Amino acid sequence: MKRKYLTLLLTAALSLGLLTGCGNRETVSTDAKQNETDEQAGTKEAAEPEEEPTEEVTEPQASDQKVTVRIASLKGPTSIGLLKLWEDQDEGLTRGSYEYDMATAADEIMPRMIQGDLDIALLPANAAAVLYQKSQGAVTVIDINTLGVLYLVSGDTSITSIADLKGKTVYLTGKGTTPDYALQHLLSQNGVALDEVTLEYRSEATEVAALLQEDPNAIGLLPQPFVTAACKQNEALSVVLDINEEWEMLHDGQGLVTGVTVVRTAFLEENPEAVDLFLEEHQASAAFANSDVETTAAYMVERGIVEKEPIAAAAIPKCNITYIDGEEMKAALSTYLSILFEQNPEFIGGAMPDEDFYTIR
């Protein structure tokens, strides 16, 4: 009986142990499943792409804006090739952005180029070389804008050669500019010393023209269109010598290079696209001046270069407005400057410009 009772107790104890063991395995299994679910959830969260940030709209930088090119030219032929460009700028039709100014003398423009107040200037060829030397190479030539435009005007018909100027007084503009140096060179090459002729300088071509009106026997060295204006206003006046022809006779057909266009080297390096665009629009403007004389004449009156459109229209074909760039520009200008250098190095600043004086775009 006791043995039977003991057996029953052992059986019950064993059964209870088995039940407890099963309960632990079920608890472990449930925890494991929960952990696996949590891990899967974490993986799913990690795999989900993060919300993409909203793109920010940025304002255009300064480099994306039009660069305004500050330009100055001389009152006279060197400005004629820019007139259409100026008109288009005022009407908002240009692709580039420009500010422009017209001066009466090169020495008004040159300091502003050195100081960085201007970016591009249209100057007499020798003045450009002088500016190159004074600025220590801070400017470079990008085109030729005007060829020979100088004439000796007088009512004194006894003047048929440069030698006939001996003992005379000649009125001209711009000491140290193309008219001055060209005449001095021709005098020297024709045997006339500077102390044998009196050179009287005036600030503007209009002043020289006014002197000729008062005294037709006076002699004036004038550029077009002032030559045409003076002769039309006083029938006693006429062209007595074509300076370009006189120059060509001395130098195997090589004519005068009157005006060139220079740019500050720093501006060119920082804004090459703006300079290229200017050259395109300058070329088109110069071509317009030669093709549409009547409209260009109206622009000349509007800008105060001459007073009457018929005079302007008659003068434009004689102004040799042009656009020459590249190797052709370099060849013509370097030859011209070498002639001046041989005559007097100071005409071009004391030395021939280096290769970086010429920019081939």
HELIX and SHEET records of a PDB file:
HELIX    1   1 LYS A    2  ALA A   47  1                                  46    
HELIX    2   2 ALA A   62  ASP A   64  5                                   3    
HELIX    3   3 PRO A   77  ILE A   80  1                                   4    
HELIX    4   4 LEU A   83  ASP A   90  1                                   8    
HELIX    5   5 ALA A  106  GLN A  115  1                                  10    
HELIX    6   6 ALA A  125  LYS A  134  1                                  10    
HELIX    7   7 ILE A  162  LEU A  165  5                                   4    
HELIX    8   8 THR A  178  GLN A  189  1                                  12    
HELIX    9   9 LEU A  194  GLU A  196  5                                   3    
HELIX   10  10 ALA A  205  GLU A  214  1                                  10    
HELIX   11  11 PHE A  226  GLN A  233  1                                   8    
HELIX   12  12 ILE A  243  LEU A  250  1                                   8    
HELIX   13  13 THR A  265  GLU A  270  1                                   6    
HELIX   14  14 PRO A  272  SER A  291  1                                  20    
HELIX   15  15 VAL A  293  GLU A  302  1                                  10    
HELIX   16  16 GLU A  309  ALA A  315  1                                   7    
HELIX   17  17 ILE A  316  LYS A  318  5                                   3    
HELIX   18  18 GLY A  326  GLN A  343  1                                  18    
HELIX   19  19 PRO A  345  ILE A  348  5                                   4    
HELIX   20  20 GLU A  355  PHE A  357  5                                   3    
SHEET    1   A 6 SER A  97  ALA A 103  0                                        
SHEET    2   A 6 THR A  68  LEU A  74  1                                        
SHEET    3   A 6 ILE A 120  PRO A 124  1                                        
SHEET    4   A 6 VAL A 257  ARG A 264 -1                                        
SHEET    5   A 6 VAL A 139  LEU A 147 -1                                        
SHEET    6   A 6 ILE A 321  ILE A 324 -1                                        
SHEET    1   B 5 THR A 198  ARG A 202  0                                        
SHEET    2   B 5 THR A 169  THR A 173  1                                        
SHEET    3   B 5 ILE A 219  PRO A 223  1                                        
SHEET    4   B 5 LEU A 150  SER A 154 -1                                        
SHEET    5   B 5 SER A 238  ASP A 242 -1                                        
END                                                                             
